Amino acid sequence: MNNTLKTCHCSLAPQGQVVWMFQIIMRCLGLGGAVLRVAAAPTLEDQRAAWEAAWPVRLLRSGPAWLVNALISLVSLLFFNRFVLWCVFTGILWLF
């Protein structure tokens, strides 16, 4: 029987999978450039300034409480439910 699910053939430790998932989430949110700017900043102050300039950080800090709560609940439901976490940590990459 042909299995259509792709499995992860990399030897990432669970910490590496969390970093990988963080990178995917940042790319989906359009924050790949912000993460690179934070990583390339020479000082801690420059890192903070680069991170504070990102649109989701500004939204979460200055948005109304009900909107921030709804956004956090939606992201939690989409990315951190049991099924998605099971797929990530068992190596099944059917989403990507």
C-alpha positions in Angstrom: 0.0 0.0 0.0 1.4 3.4 -1.0 1.5 5.8 2.0 0.9 9.4 0.9 2.1 10.8 4.2 5.6 12.2 4.1 7.8 11.5 7.1 10.6 13.7 8.4 13.9 12.0 7.6 15.9 14.6 9.5 17.3 13.8 12.9 16.0 16.9 14.7 15.7 16.8 18.5 12.4 18.0 19.9 14.1 21.4 20.5 15.0 21.6 16.8 11.5 20.8 15.8 10.2 23.7 18.0 12.7 26.1 16.3 11.6 24.7 12.9 7.9 25.3 13.8 8.7 28.8 15.0 10.4 29.5 11.7 7.3 28.3 9.7 4.9 30.3 11.9 7.1 33.4 11.4 7.1 32.9 7.6 3.3 32.4 7.6 2.9 35.7 9.5 5.3 37.5 7.1 7.9 38.0 9.8 10.8 36.2 8.2 12.6 39.5 7.6 12.0 40.7 11.2 13.5 37.5 12.6 16.5 38.0 10.3 16.9 41.6 11.5 16.7 40.6 15.1 19.3 37.8 14.5 21.6 40.2 12.7 21.4 43.1 15.2 24.7 43.8 16.9 23.3 44.9 20.3 20.5 43.9 22.5 18.9 47.4 22.1 19.0 46.9 18.3 17.3 43.5 18.7 14.6 45.0 20.8 14.0 47.9 18.4 13.8 45.4 15.4 11.4 43.2 17.2 9.2 46.1 18.4 8.9 47.3 14.8 7.2 44.1 13.7 3.5 44.5 13.0 2.2 41.7 15.2 4.1 42.9 18.2 2.7 46.4 17.7 -0.8 44.9 17.3 -0.5 42.8 20.5 0.8 45.7 22.5 -1.6 48.4 21.3 -4.7 46.5 20.1 -7.9 46.3 22.1 -8.0 43.5 24.7 -10.9 41.6 23.0 -9.0 41.6 19.6 -5.8 40.4 21.2 -7.6 37.7 23.1 -9.4 36.6 19.9 -6.2 36.5 17.9 -4.3 34.5 20.6 -7.2 32.0 20.8 -7.3 31.6 17.0 -3.5 31.0 16.8 -3.6 28.6 19.7 -6.4 26.7 18.0 -4.7 26.5 14.6 -1.1 25.8 15.6 -1.1 24.3 19.1 -3.9 21.7 19.0 -3.2 18.1 19.8 -3.4 16.9 16.2 -0.9 19.5 14.8 1.5 18.9 17.7 1.3 15.2 17.2 2.1 15.6 13.5 5.1 17.8 14.2 6.6 15.8 17.0 6.1 12.4 15.3 7.6 13.6 12.1 4.6 13.5 9.9 4.8 16.5 7.6 1.6 16.2 5.6 0.9 19.9 5.9 4.2 21.0 4.4 
